[in-house]
Amino acid sequence: MAKRRDNTTSPESTAATVGYEAELWRMADALRGSMDAAEYKHVVLGLIFLKYISDAFEEQHKKLEAERAQGADPEDPDEYRAENIFWVPPEARWAHLKAQAKQPTIGRLVDDAMAAIERDNPALKGVLPKDYARPALDKTRLGQLIDLISNIQVGDEASRAKDVLGRVYEYFLSQFASAEGKKGGEFYTPRCVVKLLVEMLEPYRGRVYDPCCGSSGMFVQSVEFIRAHATGNGNGGKAKADISIYGQESNYTTWRLAKMNLAIRGIEGQIAHGDTFHDDKFPDLKADFILANPPFNVSDWGGERLRDDKRWQYGVPPVGNANFAWVQHIVHHLAPAGVAGFVLANGSMSSNQSGEGEIRKNLIEADLVDCMVALPGQLFYSTQIPACLWFLARDRKNGKFRDRHGQVLFIDARKMGRMVDRTHRELTDEDIARIANTYHAWRGEKDAGEYRDVPGFCKSATVEEIRKHGYVLTPGRYVGAEKIENDGEPFEEKMARLVAQLRVQQTEAAKLDAAIAANLEELGFRAGER
């Protein structure tokens, strides 16, 4: 796990550094014992969710107690629902569970608490984990975990304003993704990648859709983006959370995480459970913004049963790879002026297998491709496959920005980011700002400055240039080489110096070879002999 850094670091600057979350994770992880991370994830995150809604409830309960003389009733569920707070029945309140944490029946009590909350709050029906009583879960460790989570301070308004529980939840999601490795990527997209997509697309208002929403990170970041920009920063301070959220997730346990992740922040959204390709829960939705991180190169997506699907306007995607099925599903759901940003494996930019090149060509010729971003490696927990970002726009001359018809912006960000531990890289806030600002300037946003090609980083290419490259969309093909600083040393002098340096090194190498040969001979071996 990444080490904690100096406290002067902004909490949002890296997903690896957010206050005491790392310490809390270490303590919680120590209580895991032999339990698999994928199972333990639901044990911990379920309790964190329960603590959060219980704290919000208790805060309101105290206010209502103080207002009894004015007719307030602290035990009336409608008093809480009116304030958008979940009603927590007596048997589910945290104080009750904490008092029983050392009892052998604690698992059943937690299950009963989860069931009671679902019973009284229809929005949470089928969402909360209810398997704490199972024999495989050590009840002593469960009691210790409840004691540990009891120490998270969220009841006061200051803590809630800072989204302390939301940040703990986010941090735990990232750590579980790391612990689970390949499987973890199914529910978690690294925060910096989500932030980049959101900063580039700027989903201020309208319908926001994610067809493979995992644990709902795209939606959380969209709302955070609106809140962060609500005081200005180019939009005149008019940004409000005027967005409608639609998501679908095929994995049931991940769908539950998504619902809890939104509920823990008070975000409302329509999150459906089901296979997006075979059971699209929003068949008539036309979204203003689509953000997604589809699973890479999926071969068992059931494409053979969808050969005549109406979504395949630009070519039938191969049965053995869902990449271009995702792309066309996204295009199908875009509103007339909609924009989309999503992650795909790098192969999608150049593959010509099984008709993929033809689909990509048709998308380009239809003037849908707006921008391509090559990402650095080691950003994802789930895969070492290099990834890129695609940005599509239905109408690139709609008047909102400049007319980008017949042009595509290429950004090569492969050298960006910093390592936060031995295996994971993150894009910094500065990296994200540079990439997003480049895109905003290119598409002609007000106050975004003037766009210029930067060798080695960005290039605005015409469709004619893309045709010459066989419809390959790899940014490295277009941005060229980075300019190398001229050090002022004349060519002849530099070559003479380098040749002299090479000769010195060759002489040293010959001496080393001779010394090695002599040592081998002393040991009874001759160079070249077996």
N, C-alpha and C positions, 0 to 999 in steps of 0.2 A: 504494500500500500504506500501511497505517496506520503512523504513526511510533511508535518506541519511546517508552515513557513512563518515569517515575521508577521505579526498582527496588523501591520500597516497595509498588507495586501487587501485590496477590495474583495469582499465576499463573492462578488459576481465574476471576478477576474479569472478564476479557475475553479472547475468543479472539484478539484482536489483540496481546496483550502477554504473552508467555511466555518470558522470558529471552533467550537468544541465537538463538532460532529465526528471528527476522526477519533477522538477519545471515546466517545459514546459507542462508535462502531467497534473499536478494539474490545471494549468491555462486553458488548453484546455478542461479538464473534467468539469470545472466550467461553461463553455459555452454550455454544452450539454443540460441543462435544463431538460425537461421531455422526451427527445428523447431516445429511446432504444439503448443500447450500440452496438448491432449488426448493427443497421442502421448508427449510428454516426461514427462507425469504418471506413466506406467507405467515409463519408464526410471528415473526418480528413486526412486519409491516401491518399485520392485522391489529396487533396490540398498540402500535403507534397511532393507528387510525382511531381506535377505541379511546385512547387517552386524549386525543385531540378533541373529538366531539364531546367527550365527557367534560373536558376543561371549559369548552365554549358554553356548554350547558350550565355548569356550575357558576360561571361568571354571571350569566343571565339570571340564574336562580337567586343569587345574592341580591341582585338589583330588585327583583320582584319581592323578595322578603322585606326589603326596606320600604317597598311601596304597598304593603298589605293594607295600611290605613286608607289608602286611596282606592282600594278595591282590587288590587292585583292578587292573582292566585298563582303561587310558585309551582303548583302541581297541575296546572292546566296546560296541556300540550299546545293548544292554540296560541298561548302567550309566546311560545318559542318559535313556532312555525311562522308567526307574523314577522319575526325578526330574522327569518331565514336561518334559524338554528335548529339542528336536529333535536327532537325530543328524546331524552334518555330516561327510560323507566328505572325505578329504584334498584332493581336487581342487576342493572347494567352499569351503574355509576362506579367510577374508578375507586372511590373511597371504600366501597363495599368489597371490590375485588382485592384491593391492597390489604384490607383487614384480614382476608382469607388466604393470602398468598402462600402461607406456610402449610396450609391444610392439604392433605392428599387428594381432596375433591376439587382442587383449584381448576383442573382441566375442564371438568363438567360445568363449573360455575362460569368460566369464560365462554364456553359453547352456549350456555343458556343466555348469557349477556348478549352475544352476537345475534342469537335468534330473536331475542326480545326487541333489539334495535331494528332488525329487519321487519318484524311484525308491525311496529309502530311507525315506521318510515318507509313507505312503499318505494321511494326512489332507490332504496338500498336493497331491495328484494333480490336474493340470490347472489349478492356481491361479497358479503363478508365470509371469511374462513370460519368453519365450525368443526374443526377436528382436533381441538386441544385436549380432548379426553382420551385420545387414542393411546394404547399402552406404550407405543414406541417413543412417545414424547416424555422425557424425564420431568416429572412434576416438581422436583426440587429445583431444577434449572429453570423451569417455567416460573416458579415463584420468585427466583432471583432476578429473572428478566423483568417481571412486573415491578419489583422494587427498584430496579435500575431505571426503567422508563418513568417511574414516579418522580424521579429527580429532574425531569425535563420541565423547565419553567415556561409555560405558555399562557397561563391564566391572565397575566396583566396585559393591558392594552399595548404597552411598548413591545412586548415579545410578539404579540399577534401582528402588530404593524410591520415587524421585521420578517414575518413569515418564517419564524423559527422552525415550526414543525414541518412546514413545506420544504425548507432547506434540509432538515434532517432526513425527510422522506426521499428527497432527490439524491442526497449523498448515499443513503443506504441502497437505493436502486442502482447507482453506479458501482458501488462496491460489490453488490451481489452479481451484477453483470460481469465484473472482473473475476469474481470467484468461480462463476459458472463457465467462464470461457466462451466457447463457441455457442453454447445454448443461450447464454446471457443476452446475446445480441438480438434475440427474438423480441425482447420486451424493452430494450433500452437503446436509444440513440445518444451518443455522447453529447453533452450539453453544448459544447462549442460548435458542433456541426448544426444542431438545431438553431442555435443563436445566429449563425451565419445565414441560414435559410430565411429565418424570420427577419433579420435586419435587411436582407436584400429585397424581400418581397413586400415588407411593410404592411401587414394585414391590419389596417386600422378599423375598417368597417366592412360588413358583408358576410357572406357564408364562407366559412373555413372548413375544409374537408381533408381528412387523412384516411385513405382506404385500407391502411394496414397500421393502425395507430399505436400498437404496442402498449406502453403504460401511459400514453397521452402526453408525452413530452412536448410535441409540437404545439398542442393547445395551451399548455401551461406557459410555454415561452411566448406564445402570441399575446396572451393576456399580460404577461410581465413586460413585454415590449411596449404595449399600449400604456401601461402605468409608468414605465420609465420615461416615455416621451411625452407624457401628458402636460409637462410644464414648458414645452417649447421644442427646442432642438429641431427647428425647421418646419414644424407644423403649426406654429402660432398658438400652441397651448390648447388646441381644440380636440386632441385625441381623447376619445372615450371608448370604453369597452363595448362598442356597438357592433359586436360580432356574434354570429350564430355558429355553433360548433357541431359538426357531424363527423363521426368516426366509426370505423368497423374493425373488428379484430377477430381472427379465426380461433385463436387459442383461448379456451375458456378461463383458465387461471390468469392469463395475461389481461383478458377483458376485465376481470375483477380488479386487478391492479389499476387499470385505466380508470375505472369508475371511482375507486378510492382516491386516486391521485387528484382527480378533479374535485371530488367532494371535500377533500382535506383543505382545499383552497377556496371553497365556496363558488366554484365555477360550474355553471350549468351547461350541459351538452347532451346531444343525442348520440350515445355510444352503443352501437349494435354488435351483437355476437353472431358470427357466421362467416362462411367462406366468401370473400369478396367476388371471386370470379364466378362461382356457381350459385350463389345466393346473395346477390347485391341488394342490401337492405334499403338503399336509396336510389332506385332505378331512375327516378325522374329529377334527381338533384343536379342543378347546374351551379357550380361553386365559383365564387369570385377569387378564392385563393385555395390552392391545393398544395399541401406540404406532406412529404412522405419519405420513408426509408424502407422500401420494399426489401424482402429477403433476396439476397443475390443469387442469380443463376439457378433458380429452383427448377428441378427436372420433373417432379411428381405433382404438377399443378392441375392435372386432369385436362390438359389442353386438347386431347383427342376427342373429348365430348363437346368441344366448343368450336368446331371448325367453321361453322356458319354464323358465328356470333356477330351481331350488328356493330359491336365495338371495334371490330378489326377493319376500319376504313382504309388503313394504309398498308395492309398486307396481313396475311394470317400468320400469327407468331408460331415459331416451332414448338412442337410437343415437348421437346427436351429442354427448353429454357423459357422461363416466364418473363424475362426482362422486358421484351417488347409488348407483352400482354399488359404488364403494368403501365408502360408508357401510353398505350392506346386506351386503357381504361381511364387513365388520368385525363387524356385529351377529350374523351367522350363526356366526362363530367365537368368540363370547363364551361363557364358562362361565356357569352359572346365577347366580353371584354376581360375574361378571366386570365389569371397568370398562375403558373405552377413552378415549384422548385422541389426537386427530389434527388435522392442519392441512388446511384447505380454502380455496378462493377465497371471498371475501366473498359472491359471487353465490349461494352455496349457502344463505345465511341468508334470502334473500328471493325467489329466482327462482320464477316460476310457469310457466315455459316447459315444454312437452312433458311435463306431468304431474309436474314436480319439486315443485311446491307441494303436490300431493296426497300424494306420498311423505313430504314433511316433516311434513305434518299427521298422517299415520298414525303416524310415529315419535313425535311429541309426544303423541298420544292414547294410544299404547301405553306411555307413561310411561318412555321410554328416555332422553330428553334430560335431563342433569343440570346442565350448566353450559355457557355460551357466553362466549368471550373475544374481543373485537375487538382485533387487534394493530395496532401502529403501522406505518407504511409503511417501505420501504427496509431491511427485515430480510433479504431474500432476495437471493442472487446471481443467481438464474435468472429472476426476473420482477419487474415493477413492479406486478403485480396485487395489490390489497390482500387480506390473508389474515386468517383467524380460526381459533380453536381450538374444536373440538367435544369435549365430554365426555359419554359415554354410560354408563349403568349398567343392567345387566339387572334387578337387584332393589334398589330404593331403600328398602326397608324390611326389610333382611335382618338387622338387629340389630347389625351391626358399627358402624354410625353411626346417627344419628337417622333417623326416618322422613321422607324428603323427597318422599314421594308427592304428585303434583299440584303440585310447585313446580319452578322452574328458576332458577338463579343466573345473572345477567347481569353481566359485568365489562367495562368500557370502558377498555382500556389504550392507546388510540390516541395519547395525549399522553406516553406513557412512553418511556424509552430515551434514549440519547445517541449522537451521531454520532461514529464512530471514524475515518472518513475522509470525503471529500467526497460519497460516494455510499452509504455503508452505515451503518446504525444498529444498535446492540445494546441489548438489555435488560440493565440492571445487576443485580448480585446483590441489591441492595435492591429493585429493581422485581420481580424474580422472587419474592423472599420475601414482598413485600406481596400479590401476586396469589395465590400458593399459600396463604398464611396466611388470606386472606379465604375461599378455597374450603374450607380445612380447618375454619375456625370455622363456616362455614355448614352443612357436613354433620355438624357435631357431634362433631368429633374431641376426644379427651381432651387437656387442656392446651392447646387451640388458642385459648382465649378465647371471648368472646361475640361473635356476629355482629351487625352493624348495617348497615342500608342507608346508603350514603354518596352523596348527590346528585352526579351527574356521574361516578361511579366504579363503584358496584355496587348491584344491586337484586335482591331475591328476589321473583320474580313468580309468580303462580298461573297454572295452565293457562287459567283463565277469562279472565285479562287477555290471555294470548297469543292466545286465540280472538278477542278483540275487535280485536286487531291483525292479523287474517287469517293467523295462524300464521307471521308474520315473526319471525325470531329475532335481529335486529340489536340488540345491546345499547343503542345510542344511543336506541332507541325507548322503553326502559324506565328507564334510569338517571336521566334528566332532566338538568337543567342544574346545573353546579357552583355551589355557594353563593358569592355575591360578598360580600367583606368590606364591611361598612358603614363608610364613612369618617367618619361623624358630621356631614357638611355638610348642612344643611337643603335640601330639594328646591328651594324658591324661590330661595335664594341660588346654588345650583349652576346652575340654568337661566339666571339673570341673568348669571353669570360666563361660561357657555359661549356665550350669545348675543352678549355683548360680544366674546368671543374670535373668534367667527365673523365679526363685522362688520369687525374689524381685518384678518383674513385675506382677506376679500372686497375690502377697499380695496387691500391689497397686490397681490392678483391683478389688479385693474383697472389699477394702475400698470404692472405687468409687461406686460400686454396692450398698453397704449399704447406702451411702450418698444419692444416687438417690432414693432408696426405702423410706428413711425417708422423703425426700422432697415430694414425691408423697403422702405419708400417711397424711402429713400436709394439702395437698390440697384435701383430702377426697378420695384418690385412694389407693388401695392396690396392690402391685406387683402381677401380674398374673391374676388380675380381669379385666373385660371389662367394 
